[in-house]
Amino acid sequence: MGRCYSDTYSEGGYYLASAADKVYLNPEGDLEFNGLVIEATFFKKMLDKLEIKPEVFRVGDFKSAVEPFLRDNMSEPNAYS
């Protein structure tokens, strides 16, 4: 197929380069892998068992920062953002 060379690879760049037979990285280059998966922790069930009700004030159309305290799973807008 061919060879691929870069000074920097991210997850997407390396994934694209993986179609080549050989992948090369500059010895002083960068390899940035943050991961392809996210894992979220939700606290709603624990708060329910402890009979704690969080008070949340939201401003704007959509804010996902408080979802772990109010939901058992990610909302659709948060899951695909």
N, C-alpha and C positions, 0 to 999 in steps of 0.2 A: 504493500500500500504506500508506504512512504515514511518520512521522518518528520518530527515536529520539534521545533526549538523555540524557547522563549526565555526572556529575562525574568518573567513573573508568571506564576500560575495561581489562579483562584480555583474554587471548586468547578465553576462552569468552564473555565479555560482548560483545566486538566481533563474534564469530561469530554470536551470537544477534541482535545489532543489524543485521547485514548483510542481514537479510531486509527491512528497511525501505528506502524509496526514498532517504532522506537520513539520515545519521548525524551528530549534532552532539556536540561535546565542549566543556565549559566551558573558556574560555581559560586558566584557572588550574587546570584539571583534570589528572588523571594518565592516562597511557597506558602500561600495563605489558605489553610483549611479550617473553617469554622464549624464544619459539619453540615450534613444534609438533612438532619432531623432535629426537631425541637421537642422538648419534653416539658410539659407544664404541670404544675402541682395545684390542685384545687382544695380549698379549705372549707367549702360550704357544709359538708356533712359533719365535720368536726365542730364547726361553729353551731350547727343545729343541735348536736348532742350536748354541747355546753350551754345551750340556750342563750347564745350570744347573737344579737342581730346587729350587723354593721350598719352604720349610718353613712350614706354615700351622697355626695353632691356632685352632679355632673354638669358640665357646660360644653355645649357643642353637639354635633350630630352623633358621633360615635366615639366612645372612649372604652378601651378594653383593659386598662390597667387594673380595674377593680373586679373583673370577671372571676378571678380565683376565689373571691370572697362571696360572690353572689350566685355562681353557677357550678354545675358538676362537670361541665365540658366547655370547649371553646364555642363561641358563637360563630356562625358562618362567616360574617365579615372579618373576624379575627383569624379564623383558620386559613383563609385564603388571601390574607394581606401580606 
